[in-house]
Amino acid sequence: MFYNIKSNRISRVTAFVRLQSTVFLLLVFIGMSWAQTDTIPDAPKNVMFKENTFLKKSILPASLVFTGILLSDSDFEKDLQLNIRKRVGDDFFTSFDDHTRNIPIAQMYIADIAGIQARNHWFDQTKNLVISVLLTDFLTMRLKRATGKQRPDGDDDYESWPSGHDS
């Protein structure tokens, strides 16, 4: 394949920005995992965080993120997307996945109505829900702009990853 030198340089810059964003987010999550674990006063041993638990739990997600970075914009990814589009067709569209994001919200309120005992009052649940949705949408949009990933169907919209479904 022949690549334009200018587009190759842009893709390298995009890959570097994507790598920087990923490393930053990993550092933030690592920092959040150890935040304030030392302030629990004389908690029993079974309640305290065990050594290396975070490290063991983050091996699989970190390896998936790293693999995604390596495969992003690769020939393998492009061929995979083309093969999938050939199988399902270019006119395949469903809006079902646009609504699956709301299933946990419905479950929370249905459980409250059904009388299932929750850890928090419904007001606190709603407050936490609003905060998490706003934070998730904010971070998702920032990552979309930072990564600049083109949609698989070739649209000029370079804000396809991460999708709201991933978030």
ZILIN-V306464 format. One record per backbone hydrogen bond with DSSP energy under -0.5 kcal/mol. CO is the residue of the C=O (numbers start at 0). NH is the residue of the N-H. Records with the same first field share a line. If there is no record, write none. Layout:
CO: NH ; NH
This chain:
0: 2
3: 7
4: 8
5: 9
6: 10
7: 11
8: 12
9: 13
10: 14
11: 15
12: 16
13: 17
14: 18
15: 19
16: 20
17: 21
18: 22
19: 23
20: 24
21: 25
22: 26
23: 27
24: 28
25: 29
26: 30
27: 31
28: 32
29: 33
30: 34
33: 36
35: 38
36: 39
38: 40
39: 41 ; 42
43: 46 ; 47
49: 52
51: 55
52: 56
53: 57
54: 58
55: 58
56: 60
57: 61
58: 62
59: 63
60: 64
61: 65
62: 66
63: 67
64: 68
65: 69
66: 70
67: 71
70: 73
73: 77
74: 78
75: 79
76: 80
77: 81
78: 82
79: 83
80: 84
81: 85
82: 86
83: 87
84: 88
88: 91
94: 97 ; 98
95: 98 ; 99
98: 101
99: 102
101: 105
102: 106
103: 107
104: 108
105: 109
106: 110
107: 111
108: 112
109: 113
110: 114 ; 115
111: 114
120: 124
121: 125
122: 126
123: 127
124: 128
125: 129
126: 130
127: 131
128: 132
129: 133
130: 134
131: 135
132: 136
133: 137
134: 138
135: 139
136: 140
137: 141
138: 142
139: 143
140: 144
141: 145
142: 146
143: 147
148: 159
150: 153
155: 157
156: 150
162: 166
